[in-house]
């Protein structure tokens, strides 16, 4: 897989929603059930340094609403379904996740919002970095300034 986002001379991420992609994850099936294995630098283009999951999300609630300067994520609907709105400051696209053997690769410099969670949905996130508050952009107008600088 080729990741097409790049940085300018000041390190500013020039990514677009088109750099985010659905990655098929290997599903191994037998009569006892399915298993999907994700390995950093093998199935996904980064080492996994943090894993978390969202669940018991009340109907009508959204999650996310931020961007990252450096962090890459693989977002998986481990159960149920939800939509991910991706925004690069110019283009927006909505991706529906509803199969546990597919993940959405989100590159740095993309605003994301998770919404329309089905009842019982579980959102699994594999991240390239540990939690670092300074990597987050939590205000949309700050994000637009970041993208335009």
FILUM-195620 format. One line per 5 residues: their letters; for each residue x, y, z of C-alpha. Coordinates in nm, 4 decimals. Example, Ala and Ser with C-alpha at 12.3 -4.5 7.8 and 13.67 -1.06 7.14 Angstrom:
% FILUM-195620
as) 1.2300/-0.4500/0.7800; 1.3670/-0.1060/0.7140
//
This chain:
% FILUM-195620
xxxxx) 0.0000/0.0000/0.0000; 0.1240/0.3483/-0.0834; 0.0333/0.6293/0.1541; 0.0153/0.9500/-0.0462; 0.0025/1.2163/0.2218
xxxxx) 0.3152/1.4248/0.2589; 0.4586/1.7120/0.4596; 0.5796/2.0436/0.3282; 0.9093/2.1976/0.4385; 0.7612/2.2986/0.7757
xxxxx) 0.6228/1.9514/0.8522; 0.2605/2.0467/0.7784; 0.0582/1.7420/0.6772; -0.0952/1.7834/0.3306; -0.3303/1.4870/0.3417
xxxxx) -0.6714/1.4501/0.1851; -0.9729/1.2286/0.2472; -0.8587/1.0299/-0.0567; -0.5506/0.9152/0.1378; -0.7835/0.7346/0.3798
xxxxx) -0.8836/0.3905/0.2603; -1.0663/0.0735/0.3517; -0.8247/-0.2103/0.4233; -0.9441/-0.5710/0.4021; -0.8320/-0.7710/0.7051
xxxxx) -0.7683/-1.1408/0.6755; -1.0665/-1.3434/0.8000; -0.9996/-1.7046/0.8916; -1.3185/-1.9082/0.9049; -1.3891/-2.2498/1.0464
xxxxx) -1.6948/-2.4178/1.1945; -1.6083/-2.2811/1.5397; -1.6272/-1.9198/1.4177; -1.4152/-1.6520/1.2593; -1.0912/-1.4838/1.3611
xxxxx) -0.9323/-1.1730/1.2156; -0.5705/-1.0978/1.2967; -0.4168/-0.7512/1.2606; -0.0402/-0.7110/1.2785; 0.1385/-0.3765/1.2617
xxxxx) 0.3557/-0.3293/0.9519; 0.1987/-0.6426/0.8017; -0.1768/-0.5844/0.7572; -0.1567/-0.2132/0.8320; 0.1147/0.0423/0.7490
xxxxx) 0.2144/0.1293/1.1062; 0.3170/-0.0261/1.4360; 0.0312/-0.0477/1.6865; 0.1078/0.1431/2.0074; -0.2430/0.1816/2.1494
xxxxx) -0.5759/0.0015/2.1210; -0.9090/0.1284/2.2485; -1.2746/0.0710/2.1787; -1.5981/0.2664/2.2048; -1.9200/0.0978/2.3112
xxxxx) -2.2562/0.1651/2.4794; -2.2878/0.4831/2.2737; -2.6332/0.6350/2.3293; -2.8561/0.6716/2.0239; -2.8024/0.9986/1.8403
xxxxx) -2.4600/1.0620/1.9934; -2.1514/1.1340/1.7863; -1.7886/1.0632/1.8767; -1.4604/1.1914/1.7447; -1.4829/1.5512/1.6353
xxxxx) -1.1067/1.6016/1.6137; -0.7973/1.5557/1.3969; -0.4438/1.4377/1.4637; -0.1171/1.5941/1.3537; 0.0872/1.2711/1.3476
xxxxx) -0.1294/0.9775/1.4597; -0.2555/0.7129/1.2157; -0.5553/0.4986/1.3029; -0.7296/0.1897/1.1809; -1.0990/0.2099/1.2747
xxxxx) -1.2973/-0.1146/1.2750; -1.6640/-0.1898/1.3410; -1.5971/-0.4878/1.5687; -1.9742/-0.5219/1.6092; -2.2699/-0.3400/1.4561
xxxxx) -2.2230/-0.0421/1.2300; -2.1481/0.3287/1.2267; -2.0453/0.6029/0.9846; -1.7159/0.7908/0.9803; -1.7177/1.1396/0.8300
xxxxx) -1.3731/1.2351/0.6977; -1.2845/1.5991/0.6261; -0.9554/1.7358/0.4918; -1.0641/2.1000/0.5074; -1.1778/2.0956/0.1436
xxxxx) -1.3336/1.7559/0.0728; -1.5611/1.5465/0.2905; -1.6653/1.1853/0.2579; -1.8659/0.9450/0.4704; -1.7595/0.5834/0.5086
xxxxx) -1.9922/0.3228/0.6588; -1.8195/0.0527/0.8625; -2.0222/-0.2620/0.9270; -1.7906/-0.5626/0.8846; -1.5276/-0.6654/1.1411
xxxxx) -1.2831/-0.7851/0.8760; -1.2473/-0.4406/0.7156; -1.0880/-0.1340/0.8686; -1.0710/0.2325/0.7753; -0.7174/0.3700/0.7628
xxxxx) -0.7207/0.7348/0.8723; -0.4032/0.9310/0.8027; -0.2785/1.2399/0.9918; -0.4344/1.5771/0.9149; -0.7913/1.4500/0.8704
xxxxx) -1.0871/1.5678/1.0798; -1.3069/1.2729/1.1725; -1.6493/1.2321/1.3278; -1.8109/0.8983/1.4128; -2.1904/0.8899/1.3971
xxxxx) -2.5034/0.6851/1.3340; -2.4028/0.4039/1.5704; -2.6296/0.1010/1.5576; -2.7531/-0.0459/1.8839; -2.4733/-0.2482/2.0419
xxxxx) -2.2061/-0.1177/1.8048; -1.8424/-0.1523/1.9091; -1.5809/0.0709/1.7462; -1.2287/-0.0714/1.7737; -0.9386/0.1677/1.7107
xxxxx) -0.5758/0.0692/1.6545; -0.3448/0.3695/1.6856; 0.0123/0.4350/1.5757; 0.1007/0.6321/1.8902; 0.0237/0.6417/2.2594
xxxxx) -0.2089/0.9172/2.3782; -0.0413/1.2551/2.3307; -0.2674/1.5547/2.3944; -0.0539/1.7898/2.1820; -0.1226/1.5704/1.8764
xxxxx) -0.4974/1.6454/1.8911; -0.6735/1.9326/1.7153; -1.0112/1.9540/1.8898; -1.1477/2.2788/1.7460; -1.2634/2.2804/1.3827
xxxxx) -1.1590/2.6401/1.3104; -0.8100/2.5607/1.4485; -0.8030/2.2563/1.2188; -0.8864/2.4710/0.9145; -0.6089/2.7158/1.0105
xxxx) -0.3689/2.4228/1.0543; -0.4537/2.2896/0.7085; -0.4238/2.6314/0.5423; -0.0944/2.7427/0.7022
//
